[in-house]
Amino acid sequence: MTGTPEMPAHVPPELYWDHDIDLFAAQFADPFAGACDALHQGPDIVWAKGAYCGRPGWLLTRCALLNEVHLNPQSFAASLSRDVSRLLGEDVPLLPSESDPPDHKTYRQFI
């Protein structure tokens, strides 16, 4: 399956996760705690067949990695995402979630 749309060639086979995160979490009585516990049994990061809204991508399974992403807008720009606005059928940023510093702080102060 290496090199297919489900598993791109750059993804090591041991990091491929053949699940959709939403369906995976739904199988637990407590979707948050159950999915987190299960994901912590594996690698710190996986390439998930369904990482976000059924689309493939990298899925971070540890708090330290999530913090690294959220605290590094130069490398992981929220403004380039626009995933939520696309779900709504719009091409406008959902503020403040899809904005980066310093704008993000300004928007949050209004809220």
Residue frames as a rotation matrix with the C-alpha (Angstrom) as fourth column:
MET 1
0.566 0.824 0.000 0.00
0.824 -0.566 0.000 0.00
0.000 0.000 -1.000 0.00
THR 2
-0.054 -0.668 -0.742 3.05
0.478 -0.669 0.569 2.32
-0.877 -0.324 0.355 0.16
GLY 3
-0.922 -0.376 -0.095 2.84
0.140 -0.551 0.823 5.20
-0.362 0.745 0.560 -2.31
THR 4
-0.352 0.879 0.321 -0.98
0.828 0.132 0.545 5.17
0.437 0.458 -0.774 -2.59
PRO 5
-0.166 0.348 0.923 -3.25
-0.172 -0.932 0.320 8.11
0.971 -0.105 0.215 -1.70
GLU 6
0.851 0.504 -0.150 -4.04
0.024 0.249 0.968 6.28
0.525 -0.827 0.200 1.55
MET 7
0.698 -0.697 -0.162 -0.36
0.356 0.142 0.924 5.86
-0.621 -0.703 0.348 2.39
PRO 8
0.893 -0.388 -0.226 2.01
-0.434 -0.617 -0.656 8.30
0.116 0.684 -0.720 0.68
ALA 9
0.587 -0.729 -0.352 5.52
0.335 0.614 -0.715 7.07
0.738 0.302 0.604 -0.15
HIS 10
-0.229 -0.744 0.627 7.08
-0.327 -0.548 -0.770 9.38
0.917 -0.381 -0.118 2.47
VAL 11
0.383 0.455 0.804 5.22
-0.905 0.010 0.425 7.65
0.185 -0.890 0.416 5.32
PRO 12
-0.764 -0.642 -0.065 7.10
-0.603 0.745 -0.284 4.80
0.231 -0.178 -0.957 7.02
PRO 13
-0.252 0.716 -0.651 4.86
-0.070 0.657 0.750 1.70
0.965 0.235 -0.116 7.19
GLU 14
-0.481 0.031 -0.876 5.13
0.800 0.424 -0.424 1.56
0.358 -0.905 -0.228 11.00
LEU 15
-0.880 0.170 -0.444 3.61
0.106 -0.841 -0.531 5.07
-0.464 -0.514 0.722 11.23
TYR 16
-0.707 0.691 -0.150 0.63
-0.362 -0.173 0.916 4.34
0.607 0.702 0.372 8.97
TRP 17
-0.828 0.529 0.189 -2.64
-0.054 0.259 -0.964 4.14
-0.559 -0.808 -0.186 10.93
ASP 18
-0.887 0.462 0.018 -5.48
0.148 0.248 0.957 2.61
0.437 0.852 -0.288 8.94
HIS 19
-0.273 0.808 -0.522 -8.29
0.939 0.105 -0.329 4.36
-0.211 -0.580 -0.787 10.85
ASP 20
-0.096 0.355 0.930 -10.49
0.238 -0.899 0.368 7.43
0.967 0.257 0.002 10.78
ILE 21
-0.920 -0.392 -0.001 -10.06
0.093 -0.217 -0.972 9.26
0.380 -0.894 0.236 14.10
ASP 22
-0.447 0.820 0.358 -13.76
-0.882 -0.471 -0.022 10.12
0.151 -0.325 0.934 14.43
LEU 23
0.463 0.610 -0.643 -14.91
-0.512 0.776 0.368 6.52
0.723 0.159 0.672 13.86
PHE 24
-0.296 -0.683 -0.667 -12.11
0.293 0.600 -0.744 5.22
0.909 -0.416 0.023 16.08
ALA 25
-0.936 -0.092 0.340 -13.07
-0.255 -0.490 -0.833 7.52
0.243 -0.867 0.435 18.98
ALA 26
-0.148 0.984 0.094 -16.79
-0.911 -0.173 0.374 6.72
0.384 -0.030 0.923 18.62
GLN 27
0.091 0.172 -0.981 -16.22
-0.063 0.984 0.167 3.08
0.994 0.047 0.101 19.61
PHE 28
-0.764 -0.455 -0.457 -15.39
0.426 0.175 -0.887 4.03
0.484 -0.873 0.060 23.22
ALA 29
0.211 0.844 -0.494 -17.89
0.962 -0.088 0.260 4.80
0.176 -0.530 -0.830 25.98
ASP 30
0.624 -0.158 -0.765 -15.85
0.150 -0.937 0.316 7.94
-0.767 -0.312 -0.561 26.66
PRO 31
0.875 -0.223 0.429 -14.57
0.460 0.109 -0.881 8.91
0.150 0.969 0.198 23.18
PHE 32
0.657 -0.667 0.352 -11.95
-0.568 -0.744 -0.351 11.32
0.496 0.031 -0.868 24.49
ALA 33
0.227 -0.590 0.775 -10.40
-0.874 0.226 0.429 9.23
-0.429 -0.775 -0.465 27.26
GLY 34
0.624 0.068 0.779 -10.78
0.062 0.989 -0.136 5.92
-0.779 0.133 0.613 25.44
ALA 35
0.920 -0.279 0.276 -9.22
0.284 -0.012 -0.959 7.14
0.271 0.960 0.068 22.19
CYS 36
0.522 -0.761 0.386 -6.41
-0.758 -0.621 -0.199 8.93
0.391 -0.189 -0.901 24.03
ASP 37
0.321 -0.380 0.867 -5.56
-0.634 0.594 0.495 5.85
-0.704 -0.709 -0.050 26.07
ALA 38
0.733 0.011 0.680 -5.55
0.373 0.830 -0.416 3.66
-0.569 0.558 0.604 22.97
LEU 39
0.880 -0.408 0.243 -3.49
0.049 -0.430 -0.901 6.11
0.472 0.805 -0.359 20.90
HIS 40
0.472 -0.731 0.493 -0.92
-0.881 -0.412 0.233 6.41
0.033 -0.544 -0.838 23.69
GLN 41
0.597 -0.250 0.762 -0.19
-0.063 0.933 0.355 2.70
-0.800 -0.260 0.541 23.25
GLY 42
0.658 -0.303 0.689 1.37
0.751 0.334 -0.570 3.54
-0.058 0.893 0.447 19.85
PRO 43
-0.328 -0.883 0.336 3.80
0.913 -0.387 -0.126 6.03
0.241 0.266 0.933 18.32
ASP 44
-0.473 0.040 -0.880 3.92
0.469 -0.834 -0.290 9.76
-0.746 -0.550 0.376 19.13
ILE 45
-0.187 0.369 -0.910 2.80
-0.730 -0.672 -0.122 10.59
-0.657 0.642 0.396 15.59
VAL 46
-0.394 0.124 0.911 1.00
0.475 0.876 0.086 8.57
-0.787 0.467 -0.404 12.91
TRP 47
-0.875 0.253 -0.412 -0.22
-0.484 -0.469 0.739 9.14
-0.006 0.846 0.533 9.36
ALA 48
-0.490 0.781 0.387 -3.96
0.059 0.473 -0.879 8.52
-0.870 -0.408 -0.278 9.69
LYS 49
-0.714 0.343 0.611 -6.19
0.698 0.277 0.660 7.48
0.057 0.898 -0.437 6.81
GLY 50
0.265 0.821 0.506 -8.80
0.544 -0.560 0.625 9.82
0.796 0.109 -0.595 8.34
ALA 51
-0.605 -0.634 -0.482 -6.99
0.756 -0.268 -0.597 12.40
0.249 -0.725 0.642 10.47
TYR 52
-0.738 0.359 -0.571 -9.45
0.035 -0.825 -0.564 15.28
-0.674 -0.436 0.596 10.14
CYS 53
0.082 0.890 -0.449 -12.96
-0.642 -0.297 -0.707 15.28
-0.762 0.347 0.547 8.68
GLY 54
0.783 0.271 0.559 -12.18
0.101 0.832 -0.545 12.08
-0.613 0.484 0.624 6.79
ARG 55
0.820 -0.547 -0.167 -9.05
-0.369 -0.284 -0.885 13.49
0.437 0.788 -0.435 5.17
PRO 56
0.620 -0.657 -0.430 -5.63
0.719 0.695 -0.025 11.86
0.315 -0.293 0.903 5.61
GLY 57
0.445 -0.576 0.686 -2.78
-0.334 -0.817 -0.469 13.51
0.831 -0.021 -0.556 7.46
TRP 58
-0.581 -0.740 -0.338 -0.45
0.152 0.310 -0.939 13.44
0.799 -0.597 -0.067 10.40
LEU 59
0.643 0.762 0.074 -2.08
-0.045 -0.059 0.997 12.79
0.764 -0.645 -0.004 13.75
LEU 60
-0.465 -0.799 0.381 -0.18
-0.413 -0.185 -0.892 13.85
0.783 -0.572 -0.244 16.87
THR 61
0.366 0.629 -0.686 -0.81
0.238 0.649 0.723 11.64
0.900 -0.428 0.088 19.88
ARG 62
-0.090 -0.469 -0.878 1.19
0.987 0.075 -0.142 13.43
0.133 -0.880 0.457 22.58
CYS 63
0.801 0.455 -0.389 0.63
0.550 -0.816 0.179 16.71
-0.236 -0.358 -0.903 24.37
ALA 64
0.051 -0.868 -0.494 4.26
0.241 -0.469 0.850 17.81
-0.969 -0.163 0.186 23.94
LEU 65
-0.715 -0.293 0.634 3.99
0.654 0.038 0.755 17.56
-0.246 0.955 0.164 20.14
LEU 66
0.267 0.888 0.374 0.64
0.920 -0.350 0.173 19.36
0.285 0.298 -0.911 20.10
ASN 67
0.686 -0.085 -0.723 2.15
0.378 -0.808 0.453 22.17
-0.622 -0.584 -0.522 22.17
GLU 68
-0.410 -0.912 -0.004 5.13
0.395 -0.182 0.900 22.36
-0.822 0.367 0.435 19.81
VAL 69
-0.473 0.317 0.822 2.80
0.859 -0.043 0.511 22.84
0.197 0.947 -0.252 16.85
HIS 70
0.568 0.823 0.027 0.54
0.786 -0.552 0.279 25.36
0.244 -0.138 -0.960 18.55
LEU 71
0.669 -0.361 -0.649 3.46
0.258 -0.707 0.659 27.40
-0.697 -0.608 -0.379 19.85
ASN 72
-0.486 -0.874 0.021 5.31
0.255 -0.119 0.960 27.54
-0.836 0.472 0.281 16.51
PRO 73
0.562 0.821 -0.096 3.15
0.168 -0.228 -0.959 29.51
-0.810 0.523 -0.266 14.04
GLN 74
0.040 -0.617 -0.786 6.18
-0.833 -0.456 0.315 30.15
-0.553 0.642 -0.531 11.82
SER 75
-0.901 -0.428 -0.072 6.30
-0.407 0.775 0.484 26.44
-0.151 0.465 -0.872 10.92
PHE 76
-0.698 0.716 0.024 2.65
0.716 0.696 0.057 25.48
0.024 0.057 -0.998 11.51
ALA 77
-0.963 0.268 -0.018 0.53
-0.268 -0.963 0.034 28.42
-0.008 0.037 0.999 10.41
ALA 78
-0.454 0.883 0.117 -3.13
0.466 0.348 -0.813 28.26
-0.759 -0.315 -0.570 11.41
SER 79
0.013 0.462 -0.887 -3.89
-0.486 -0.772 -0.410 30.87
-0.874 0.436 0.215 8.75
LEU 80
-0.654 -0.302 -0.693 -2.98
-0.757 0.267 0.597 28.33
0.005 0.915 -0.403 6.04
SER 81
-0.903 0.279 0.327 -5.51
0.155 0.920 -0.359 25.81
-0.401 -0.274 -0.874 7.31
ARG 82
-0.585 0.754 -0.298 -9.04
-0.805 -0.584 0.103 27.17
-0.096 0.301 0.949 6.82
ASP 83
-0.948 0.195 -0.252 -10.45
0.136 0.963 0.232 23.68
0.288 0.186 -0.939 7.34
VAL 84
-0.537 0.790 -0.296 -13.45
0.553 0.066 -0.830 24.79
-0.636 -0.610 -0.472 9.37
SER 85
-0.228 0.463 -0.857 -14.43
-0.501 -0.810 -0.304 27.56
-0.835 0.360 0.416 6.96
ARG 86
-0.779 -0.071 -0.623 -14.23
-0.602 0.364 0.711 25.08
0.177 0.929 -0.326 4.06
LEU 87
-0.854 0.512 -0.093 -16.66
0.517 0.814 -0.266 22.81
-0.061 -0.275 -0.960 5.89
LEU 88
-0.165 0.801 -0.575 -19.05
0.331 -0.505 -0.797 25.75
-0.929 -0.322 -0.182 5.98
GLY 89
0.284 0.242 0.928 -18.56
0.945 0.091 -0.313 26.33
-0.160 0.966 -0.202 2.26
GLU 90
0.997 0.014 -0.080 -16.81
0.009 -0.998 -0.056 29.66
-0.080 0.055 -0.995 2.75
ASP 91
0.281 -0.953 0.116 -13.32
0.795 0.164 -0.583 30.88
0.537 0.256 0.804 1.92
VAL 92
0.338 -0.161 0.927 -12.95
-0.436 -0.900 0.003 33.19
0.834 -0.405 -0.375 4.91
PRO 93
-0.666 -0.664 -0.341 -10.97
0.001 0.456 -0.890 32.54
0.746 -0.593 -0.303 8.08
LEU 94
0.575 0.731 -0.367 -12.78
0.375 0.163 0.913 31.40
0.727 -0.662 -0.181 11.19
LEU 95
-0.294 -0.727 0.620 -11.43
-0.187 -0.593 -0.783 33.84
0.937 -0.347 0.039 13.77
PRO 96
0.474 -0.876 -0.087 -9.53
-0.847 -0.481 0.227 33.52
-0.241 -0.034 -0.970 16.02
SER 97
0.603 -0.201 0.772 -8.91
-0.058 0.954 0.294 29.80
-0.796 -0.222 0.564 15.35
GLU 98
0.539 -0.372 0.755 -7.57
0.827 0.403 -0.392 30.25
-0.158 0.836 0.525 11.84
SER 99
0.829 -0.362 0.426 -5.32
-0.186 -0.897 -0.401 33.22
0.527 0.253 -0.811 12.58
ASP 100
0.249 -0.855 -0.455 -1.72
0.838 0.425 -0.341 33.52
0.485 -0.297 0.823 13.73
PRO 101
0.358 -0.220 -0.907 0.13
0.648 -0.641 0.411 35.92
-0.672 -0.736 -0.087 16.06
PRO 102
-0.992 0.031 -0.122 -0.06
0.096 -0.440 -0.893 38.84
-0.081 -0.898 0.433 16.45
ASP 103
-0.537 0.843 0.001 -3.60
-0.570 -0.364 0.736 38.91
0.621 0.395 0.677 14.97
HIS 104
-0.175 0.476 -0.862 -4.70
0.408 0.832 0.376 35.90
0.896 -0.286 -0.340 17.01
LYS 105
-0.662 -0.144 -0.735 -4.10
0.748 -0.167 -0.642 37.75
-0.031 -0.975 0.218 20.29
THR 106
-0.943 0.325 -0.066 -6.01
-0.329 -0.942 0.070 40.80
-0.040 0.088 0.995 19.06
TYR 107
-0.305 0.870 -0.388 -9.05
-0.388 0.258 0.885 38.72
0.870 0.420 0.259 18.09
ARG 108
-0.214 0.186 -0.959 -8.99
0.695 0.719 -0.016 36.83
0.686 -0.670 -0.283 21.38
GLN 109
-0.934 -0.142 -0.327 -8.96
0.337 -0.650 -0.681 40.08
-0.116 -0.747 0.655 23.34
PHE 110
-0.644 0.765 -0.002 -12.26
-0.663 -0.557 0.500 41.04
0.381 0.324 0.866 21.68
ILE 111
-0.002 0.639 -0.769 -13.77
-0.012 0.769 0.639 37.72
1.000 0.011 0.006 22.64
